[in-house]
Amino acid sequence: ERPDQVFSRANLLDKVWGYDHDGYEHTVNSNINRLRRKLKTELDNDQIIQTVWGVGYKLSSEDCQ
């Protein structure tokens, strides 16, 4: 829905669980890696999800079209 908008790990956890989750934020890293592997397999593109160092993750608008 929002290509190029950067989401922090905490924000992603909140969006997934729908409330303030006290879980380990680096769990997001593992899930992002799994998504990238699936995207690589299905679409031959693992660059759709981009890391914004020190901030979080975003979907690339160039690869989402």
TAKADA-V554615 format. One record per backbone hydrogen bond with DSSP energy under -1.0 kcal/mol. NH is the residue of the N-H (numbers start at 0). CO is the residue of the C=O. If there is no record, write none. Layout:
nh,co
NH,CO
NH,CO
This chain:
nh,co
3,58
4,1
6,56
11,7
12,8
13,9
14,10
15,11
16,12
17,13
26,23
27,24
29,25
30,26
31,27
32,28
33,29
34,30
35,31
36,32
37,33
38,34
39,35
40,36
41,37
42,38
44,38
49,57
51,55
54,51
55,51
56,6
57,49
59,47
